[in-house]
Structures are given as C-alpha cells and as structure tokens.
Amino acid sequence: MADIPHPRDTLDLQGHAHAERDFLDAWTSGRLAHAWLITGPKGIGKATLAYRIARFVLSGGGDGGGLFGGPPESLALDASHPVVHQVSSQGHRDLKVVERGFSDDKKAKLRSEIVIDDVRKVGELFHQTADAGWRVVLIDAADEMNRNAANAVLKILEEPPTKALILMVSHSPGRLLPTIRSRCRRLALNPLPVETICQLMETHRPDLTGTEIQSLANLGEGSLGKALNLAEEGGLDLYRDLIGLLSALPKLDVPALHGFAERVTRADADAAWRTVTELTVWWLARLIRAGGRQGRGMVEVVPGEAALMGRLLTAASLDRWLDLWEKTGSLFARTDAVNLDRKQALLTAFLALERLSRA
C-alpha cells in the first residue's frame, strides 16, 4: 500500500521490546549468532525488526552506548544517521536483501518463489571487503525459497564468513529445511496487542472511525499488516456481508448468496475474491477454536457472531467442522491453482456449510 512505509523506511517498532533486548544482549555479550530466524505471523513487524537490526549492526552498534557509556539500550538509530539513508535508498554496499525477483525483464510480475539467482548476490557480498566491518544479508521471506535457493543458503550457514550476519524473516518456519532452522537462533515475535493495533491504525488510517478501527484490529488478530490490508480492500464490509449470509443458517438466503458471489467473483474483483475466501477459511477456524474453548474469550467483530457460532456448534461435532474447514481451504486453493469457476467454488463452500448446519 502506497501510504504505508516499507519496513526499510520504518524506524519505529512497537510491541517487540523483548526481541530487541534478546538481540542486544547477544551483541553486548560478544557471542552474536551469525544467523537469526525472525518468526511470527505475517504483518506483525518481523521485517521492520530485521531492518532495525541491520541498521544497528552496519553502524557498528548504534549511535553509542547507553547511559554513562554503558552498552546500547536500543537498536534505534537517529533518523539523520547516514546508515539510515543508505539502507532506505537501498544503497548500502554491505547489505544485501534477498527477496522474490521479477519473472520477466519488464518487471511486471514477481515470481512465486525465491530462486537461486536471487541468492547469488549473497556470495557476491561475502567475497567483498566490508566497508563498515560487518556484512548483513536479509532474506524476506525465507519461506519463499525454493529447494535450490535453500540449499545455497544452507551452504553459507554451514561455513559463515567472519563478521557476517544473516537475518531471515519467516512466517512459517516449519516450511524451512530442518538443517537451516538448526543453524539459526530464533527470535519469535508475538502478535501485537489489539490496543497497539488500534493506536497504529489511528496513525495510518485516520479516515476510519473508532468502531471501524476496533473491528479491523480484532479481524487482524495481532497483525497490523492484515488489518491495514483489510481496510484497503474493503474487508470489514465484506466480513459483515459474510456474517449476514451465515446468520441465516441453517437455511441460506439463496438469492442473496448468488448476488454476493456475483459481486466478489467478477473479473475485476480479484482483491474481493481473495479477501472473502481468506475470511471464510479464517472464520471457520475461529468457529473451531471457539468450540474448543466453549466460547470463552471470543470477541465479536460483528454483533450476533457468538450466538451464530453457538447455534452451529450444537448442529455438528468439532471433528466435522474441522473436516469442513480443511475441505473449504483446499477448494479455494485448488480454484486459484487451476483456474476453476470462482462463483461455483464459493457456492459449493456455502452450501456445504448449510448442509452441516442442518446435521
């Protein structure tokens, strides 16, 4: 989103003081791991932390020590620091960022994965003399590496150069090679508190009402990125429509369902389709979690959700809802993978919900 700064340009980091302290402790102890795996859900600040660490290391340890010349108390650099400008302009010689490259010379479309050509720049960095003493590689996101790229990174991890730091952002560390995970120190970031999401949303989306921000923060489940994406794509209105349709269960309003499906599966509605399918799968998972906790701790995004969930959970067992959740996710993924009829896929998913709610 154009109005949201890229992580390399973001100097503020909220909600992850424990992770920052863990890195600072390792730095000041003189026993800094050469590779760090920064994990957690999408959109919670992992890449922002990685760039924050990179700037700190490339500056040689920040703008100086803490109070009375002690160790640094923060990874933050002043906005006027030359390293900040060099990283922001993607011009720092000792920093290489590995991410998905473009699939064509026109740079119109990103590849679906990080390939070995994207990783070769790491070898180039480690064969040159560092300007600032440290060389830093930032991989965002490591989960997107294909097998060849992952094996190339593994070779570097097995024999790391001196004064080299590798930072890997990972949304799903289970997808990485075990041998990569075992050679990294992990920094696990937790979802942001709803209060923090609300504060940040007020800054980035001052056009939204307090009620809208609260609802989006609840939908985001600790991810500022998810909340902002939902706001950008009309996700809150789509979620309200989704719950409105589900509230008619065990008997769907078929004309309303067809109208909804027509609206979100048009040729020009890719964002709406993606948002609705993700929200549908997410809501089913939320239903299952609510059943497991017997409704304890559930926060309604839309009024009436708790009653709807209670009604559905009495209609069928958790095992059957879990099976439906898996089948629905697979249906939507298959629809995108092989270009099936989107409207038919959505109708199939909702009619399966209706059948189970009558069980």
Secondary structure, 3 states (H helix, E strand, C coil): CCCCCCHHHCCCCCCCHHHHHHHHHHHHHCCCCCEEEEECCCCCCHHHHHHHHHHHHHCCCCCCCCHHHCCCCCCCCCCCCHHHHHHHCCCCCCEEEECCCECCCCCCCECCCECHHHHHHHHHHHCCCCCCCCEEEEEECHHHECHHHHHHHHHHHHCCCCCEEEEEEECCHHHCCHHHHCCCEEEECCCCCHHHHHHHHHHHCCCCCHHHHHHHHHHHCCCHHHHHHHHHCCHHHHHHHHHHHHCCCCCCCHHHHHHHHHHHCCCCCHHHHHHHHHHHHHHHHHHHHHHHCCCCCCCCCCCCHHHHHHHHHHHCCHHHHHHHHHHHHHHHHHHHHHCCCHHHHHHHHHHHHHHHHCC
